[in-house]
C-alpha cells in the first residue's frame, strides 16, 4: 500500500528537506506546494494519506489551512502534522482545536521527524485497511441482498404464474397492473424504494385464486350469491399464503392480497375497512386492478372502452376508490397508455 503525502511550506529549502526525510521513512509519493492555497485545492481534489503543513505562511497560515481542510468531506480523519517553533505553545493549542494530530518543531530534527511521520503513516495505513474492509463488507452485503431480492422476485413470479394458470385470461394483467401501481405511487410522492416494493408485491394480489374451485373461477356466467362468497375468499386465502414472511416484499404482498377489494367508503371486503384504514398499497392496487380488468377481455365479459373505464373510476372516486389514487392515475394518461401498449396481450 503506497501512501501519498502532501507537504506545504513557502520555503523551497524546507520542502526539499521534508521530501528527503519522508523518503527515508518509506517509499511514498510526495506532492510539494509552496503556495498554501494551491496545496489546499489539491488536498480537496485528491485524498492524501498525510499532510505536513507549516504554520507561518503568507495569505493562508497553517491553522486556517487545517480548518478548511477538515471542513472538506472525507478529510476529517486524515493525519495532519503542523510545523512550528518550540515556543509557540498558544499556536499549538489553536492547531489542536483546528484538527492537527501532531507537531514537528523547527529546526526539524531528523529522528523526531522520522518517528512522528512513521507513527502518522502507521495510523493512516490502519485507517485505509479499515476503510477497505468496510467497503468490501458493504459490497458483499449488497451482493447478498441482491441475491435475496432476486430469489424473492422469482418466488413472486412463480406464485403469480400459479394464479394465472388457474385464470388464463389474466396473462399480462399482473404486469400492467404492477406498472400502473408504480405510476400511481410515483405521482403520490412515494419514495422510490417503496415504489419498488409495491411493484414487486402487486403481482401477487390474486394469488389466493389458487384455492378457488375451477367451476367458480372459470365460470363464464354471472356468479350466484354462494359462488360470490366463495370467490371473495381468495383475498383471505392469498393473505394466508403470504403472511408471516420476513421478506418486506412478501409482507407487502400479503397486505395487498387481503385488502385490495376493500372500498374507500367501507363497503368492500373482507373486513369493510374505510379510508385510511385501508393500507395505501391496497388502495393503489384497487385502482390499477379494476382499471385493467375493465379494459381487458374476460370469459364473462368483453373489454370496456377507455372512456367507459375512465368514467367508472371517476364515478367511484371517493366511494370505491381513494380520490388521490384516481387523480394520480388519470392525471397522467400518456404514461398509462405507454404502459398499456408495452404490455399488450399477445
C-alpha positions as CSV (number, residue, x, y, z in Angstrom):
1,X,0.0,0.0,0.0
2,X,1.9,3.1,-1.3
3,X,0.9,6.2,0.6
4,X,0.6,9.7,-0.6
5,X,2.0,12.6,1.4
6,X,1.4,16.3,0.8
7,X,4.0,18.8,2.1
8,X,3.2,22.5,2.2
9,X,5.8,25.2,3.1
10,X,6.6,28.6,1.5
11,X,10.3,27.7,1.7
12,X,11.7,25.6,-1.2
13,X,14.6,24.6,1.1
14,X,12.3,23.3,3.8
15,X,10.2,21.4,1.2
16,X,13.3,19.7,-0.2
17,X,14.3,18.7,3.3
18,X,10.9,17.4,4.2
19,X,10.6,15.4,1.0
20,X,14.1,13.9,1.5
21,X,13.3,12.9,5.1
22,X,10.0,11.4,4.1
23,X,11.6,9.1,1.6
24,X,14.0,7.9,4.4
25,X,10.9,6.7,6.3
26,X,9.4,4.6,3.4
27,X,8.7,4.7,-0.3
28,X,5.9,7.3,-0.6
29,X,4.5,9.6,-3.2
30,X,5.2,13.2,-2.2
31,X,3.5,16.3,-3.6
32,X,5.1,19.6,-2.7
33,X,3.4,23.1,-2.6
34,X,4.9,26.4,-1.8
35,X,1.5,28.1,-2.2
36,X,-0.8,27.0,0.6
37,X,-4.0,27.8,-1.4
38,X,-2.8,25.6,-4.2
39,X,-1.9,22.9,-1.7
40,X,-5.4,23.2,-0.2
41,X,-7.1,22.9,-3.6
42,X,-5.0,19.8,-4.3
43,X,-5.9,18.2,-1.0
44,X,-9.6,18.8,-1.6
45,X,-9.4,17.3,-5.2
46,X,-7.2,14.4,-4.1
47,X,-7.2,12.3,-0.9
48,X,-3.8,12.5,0.8
49,X,-2.7,10.0,3.4
50,X,-0.7,12.6,5.4
51,X,-0.4,16.3,5.3
52,X,2.6,18.2,6.6
53,X,2.0,21.9,6.7
54,X,4.0,24.8,8.0
55,X,2.3,27.3,10.4
56,X,3.9,30.6,9.2
57,X,2.8,31.1,5.6
58,X,1.5,34.1,3.6
59,X,-2.2,34.5,2.8
60,X,-3.2,31.2,4.5
61,X,-1.4,30.1,7.7
62,X,-1.3,26.5,8.9
63,X,-4.2,26.8,11.3
64,X,-6.5,28.3,8.6
65,X,-5.3,25.6,6.2
66,X,-6.2,22.8,8.7
67,X,-9.7,24.3,9.4
68,X,-10.5,24.4,5.7
69,X,-9.0,21.0,5.1
70,X,-11.0,19.4,7.9
71,X,-14.2,21.1,6.6
72,X,-13.9,19.2,3.3
73,X,-15.9,15.9,3.2
74,X,-13.8,12.8,3.8
75,X,-10.9,14.7,5.3
76,X,-12.0,14.6,8.9
77,X,-9.6,11.7,10.0
78,X,-6.6,12.1,7.7
79,X,-3.4,12.7,9.8
80,X,-2.0,16.3,9.8
81,X,1.4,17.3,11.1
82,X,2.0,21.0,11.6
83,X,5.5,22.5,11.7
84,X,6.0,25.2,14.4
85,X,8.8,26.5,16.5
86,X,9.4,25.4,20.1
87,X,8.0,28.4,21.9
88,X,4.7,28.6,20.0
89,X,2.6,26.9,22.7
90,X,-0.6,29.0,22.1
91,X,-0.4,28.3,18.4
92,X,-0.2,24.6,19.1
93,X,-3.3,24.8,21.3
94,X,-5.2,26.5,18.4
95,X,-3.9,24.0,15.9
96,X,-5.1,21.1,18.1
97,X,-8.6,22.7,18.2
98,X,-8.5,23.1,14.4
99,X,-7.7,19.4,13.9
100,X,-3.9,19.0,13.9
101,X,-2.8,15.5,15.0
102,X,0.8,16.2,15.9
103,X,3.6,18.7,15.6
104,X,7.1,19.0,14.2
105,X,9.4,21.6,15.6
106,X,11.7,23.8,13.7
107,X,14.6,23.4,13.1
108,X,13.5,19.9,12.1
109,X,15.2,17.1,14.0
110,X,15.7,14.0,11.7
111,X,15.0,11.4,14.5
112,X,11.9,13.3,15.7
113,X,10.6,13.8,12.2
114,X,11.0,10.1,11.2
115,X,9.4,8.9,14.4
116,X,6.4,11.2,14.2
117,X,5.9,10.7,10.5
118,X,6.2,6.9,10.9
119,X,3.5,7.0,13.6
120,X,1.2,9.1,11.4
121,X,1.7,6.8,8.4
122,X,1.0,3.7,10.5
123,X,-2.2,5.3,11.7
124,X,-3.2,6.1,8.2
125,X,-2.4,2.6,6.9
126,X,-4.7,1.2,9.6
127,X,-7.4,3.6,8.6
128,X,-7.1,2.6,5.0
129,X,-7.3,-1.1,5.9
130,X,-10.4,-0.5,7.9
131,X,-11.9,1.6,5.0
132,X,-11.1,-1.2,2.5
133,X,-12.6,-3.8,4.8
134,X,-15.7,-1.7,5.3
135,X,-16.0,-1.2,1.5
136,X,-15.6,-4.9,0.9
137,X,-18.2,-5.7,3.5
138,X,-20.6,-3.2,2.0
139,X,-20.2,-4.7,-1.4
140,X,-20.7,-8.2,0.0
141,X,-23.8,-7.2,1.8
142,X,-25.1,-5.5,-1.4
143,X,-24.4,-8.6,-3.5
144,X,-26.0,-10.9,-0.9
145,X,-29.1,-8.6,-0.6
146,X,-29.4,-8.5,-4.4
147,X,-29.4,-12.3,-4.5
148,X,-32.1,-12.5,-1.8
149,X,-34.2,-10.0,-3.7
150,X,-33.7,-11.9,-6.9
151,X,-34.9,-15.1,-5.2
152,X,-37.9,-13.2,-3.7
153,X,-38.8,-11.8,-7.2
154,X,-38.5,-15.3,-8.6
155,X,-40.9,-16.5,-5.9
156,X,-43.3,-13.7,-6.8
157,X,-43.2,-14.5,-10.5
158,X,-43.8,-18.2,-9.8
159,X,-46.6,-17.6,-7.4
160,X,-48.2,-15.2,-9.8
161,X,-47.9,-17.7,-12.7
162,X,-49.5,-20.3,-10.5
163,X,-52.5,-18.0,-10.0
164,X,-52.5,-17.1,-13.8
165,X,-52.6,-20.8,-14.7
166,X,-55.9,-21.1,-12.9
167,X,-57.3,-17.9,-14.6
168,X,-55.8,-17.8,-18.1
169,X,-57.5,-14.5,-19.0
170,X,-55.1,-12.7,-16.8
171,X,-51.8,-13.4,-18.7
172,X,-50.5,-9.9,-18.9
173,X,-52.8,-8.4,-16.4
174,X,-50.3,-8.6,-13.5
175,X,-47.6,-6.9,-15.5
176,X,-49.7,-4.0,-16.4
177,X,-51.3,-3.8,-13.0
178,X,-48.0,-3.7,-11.2
179,X,-46.7,-0.9,-13.6
180,X,-49.9,1.0,-13.0
181,X,-49.3,0.7,-9.3
182,X,-45.8,2.1,-9.6
183,X,-47.1,5.0,-11.7
184,X,-49.7,5.9,-9.1
185,X,-47.2,5.6,-6.2
186,X,-44.7,7.8,-8.0
187,X,-47.3,10.6,-8.5
188,X,-48.4,10.3,-4.9
189,X,-44.8,11.2,-4.0
190,X,-43.9,7.8,-2.6
191,X,-40.1,7.2,-2.2
192,X,-38.5,5.1,-5.0
193,X,-37.7,2.2,-2.6
194,X,-41.4,2.0,-1.6
195,X,-42.4,2.2,-5.3
196,X,-40.1,-0.8,-6.0
197,X,-41.6,-2.8,-3.1
198,X,-45.1,-2.1,-4.3
199,X,-44.2,-3.0,-7.9
200,X,-42.7,-6.3,-6.8
201,X,-45.5,-7.2,-4.5
202,X,-48.5,-6.2,-6.6
203,X,-48.4,-9.2,-9.0
204,X,-49.4,-11.5,-6.1
205,X,-52.6,-9.6,-5.3
206,X,-54.8,-12.5,-6.6
207,X,-52.5,-15.4,-5.6
208,X,-55.4,-16.7,-3.4
209,X,-57.3,-17.7,-6.5
210,X,-55.2,-21.0,-6.5
211,X,-57.7,-22.1,-3.7
212,X,-60.9,-21.3,-5.7
213,X,-62.6,-24.2,-7.5
214,X,-62.4,-24.2,-11.3
215,X,-66.2,-24.3,-11.7
216,X,-66.4,-20.9,-9.9
217,X,-63.1,-19.3,-11.1
218,X,-63.7,-20.2,-14.8
219,X,-67.5,-19.8,-14.8
220,X,-68.4,-17.7,-17.9
221,X,-71.8,-16.8,-16.4
222,X,-72.7,-14.4,-13.6
223,X,-72.0,-16.0,-10.2
224,X,-74.8,-16.6,-7.7
225,X,-74.7,-15.4,-4.1
226,X,-73.0,-18.5,-2.8
227,X,-70.4,-18.6,-5.6
228,X,-69.6,-14.9,-4.9
229,X,-69.0,-15.7,-1.3
230,X,-66.6,-18.4,-2.3
231,X,-64.8,-16.2,-4.8
232,X,-64.3,-13.5,-2.2
233,X,-62.4,-15.9,0.0
234,X,-59.4,-15.5,-2.4
235,X,-58.3,-12.4,-0.6
236,X,-58.0,-14.2,2.8
237,X,-56.5,-17.3,1.1
238,X,-53.9,-15.1,-0.5
239,X,-53.1,-13.5,2.8
240,X,-52.8,-16.9,4.4
241,X,-50.3,-18.0,1.7
242,X,-48.1,-14.8,2.0
243,X,-48.4,-13.8,5.7
244,X,-45.6,-14.4,8.2
245,X,-42.7,-14.0,5.9
246,X,-39.6,-12.0,7.0
247,X,-39.4,-10.5,3.5
248,X,-40.6,-6.9,3.2
249,X,-41.9,-7.6,-0.3
250,X,-44.0,-10.7,0.8
251,X,-45.3,-8.7,3.8
252,X,-46.5,-6.0,1.4
253,X,-47.9,-8.7,-0.9
254,X,-49.9,-10.2,2.0
255,X,-51.3,-6.8,2.8
256,X,-52.3,-6.2,-0.8
257,X,-53.8,-9.6,-1.2
258,X,-56.0,-9.2,1.8
259,X,-57.2,-5.6,1.3
260,X,-57.3,-4.7,-2.4
261,X,-61.0,-5.4,-2.6
262,X,-61.8,-3.0,0.3
263,X,-63.6,0.2,-0.7
264,X,-62.9,3.7,0.3
265,X,-66.4,4.1,1.7
266,X,-66.2,0.9,3.8
267,X,-68.5,-1.3,1.7
268,X,-65.7,-3.6,0.4
269,X,-64.5,-7.0,1.7
270,X,-63.3,-8.9,3.6
271,X,-63.5,-6.5,6.6
272,X,-65.3,-3.4,5.5
273,X,-62.3,-1.1,6.1
274,X,-62.7,2.6,5.0
275,X,-60.5,5.5,4.1
276,X,-57.0,5.4,5.6
277,X,-57.9,2.2,7.4
278,X,-57.1,0.5,4.1
279,X,-53.3,0.2,3.6
280,X,-52.1,2.6,1.0
281,X,-50.6,-0.2,-1.2
282,X,-54.0,-1.8,-1.3
283,X,-55.8,1.5,-2.2
284,X,-53.3,2.0,-5.0
285,X,-53.8,-1.6,-6.3
286,X,-57.6,-1.3,-6.2
287,X,-57.4,1.5,-8.9
288,X,-54.8,-0.3,-11.0
289,X,-56.5,-3.7,-10.7
290,X,-60.0,-2.6,-11.5
291,X,-59.0,-0.4,-14.4
292,X,-57.0,-3.1,-16.1
293,X,-59.8,-5.7,-15.5
294,X,-62.3,-3.3,-17.2
295,X,-60.2,-2.8,-20.3
296,X,-59.5,-6.5,-20.7
297,X,-61.5,-9.3,-22.3
298,X,-62.5,-11.9,-19.8
299,X,-64.5,-15.1,-20.1
300,X,-67.5,-13.4,-18.7
301,X,-67.3,-10.0,-20.4
302,X,-65.9,-8.0,-23.3
303,X,-63.3,-5.3,-22.7
304,X,-64.7,-1.8,-21.9
305,X,-63.7,1.2,-23.9
306,X,-61.2,3.6,-22.4
307,X,-63.9,6.2,-21.9
308,X,-66.1,3.8,-20.1
309,X,-63.3,2.6,-17.8
310,X,-62.3,6.3,-17.1
311,X,-65.9,7.1,-16.3
312,X,-66.1,4.2,-13.9
313,X,-63.1,5.3,-12.0
314,X,-64.4,8.9,-11.8
315,X,-67.8,7.7,-10.6
316,X,-66.1,5.5,-7.9
317,X,-63.8,8.3,-6.8
318,X,-64.4,8.7,-3.0
319,X,-66.7,5.7,-2.8
320,X,-64.9,2.7,-4.2
321,X,-61.6,4.3,-4.7
322,X,-59.2,6.7,-2.9
323,X,-59.6,10.0,-4.7
324,X,-55.9,10.8,-4.5
325,X,-55.1,7.4,-6.3
326,X,-57.7,8.1,-9.0
327,X,-56.3,11.6,-9.6
328,X,-52.7,10.3,-9.7
329,X,-53.7,7.7,-12.3
330,X,-56.0,9.6,-14.6
331,X,-53.9,12.8,-14.3
332,X,-51.0,11.0,-16.2
333,X,-52.9,9.4,-19.0
334,X,-50.0,9.4,-21.5
335,X,-48.0,7.3,-19.1
336,X,-51.0,4.9,-18.6
337,X,-51.2,4.4,-22.4
338,X,-47.4,3.8,-22.7
339,X,-47.6,1.1,-20.0
340,X,-50.7,-0.4,-21.6
341,X,-49.2,-0.7,-25.1
342,X,-45.9,-2.0,-23.7
343,X,-47.7,-5.0,-22.0
344,X,-50.5,-5.6,-24.5
345,X,-51.8,-9.2,-24.6
346,X,-50.3,-11.2,-27.5
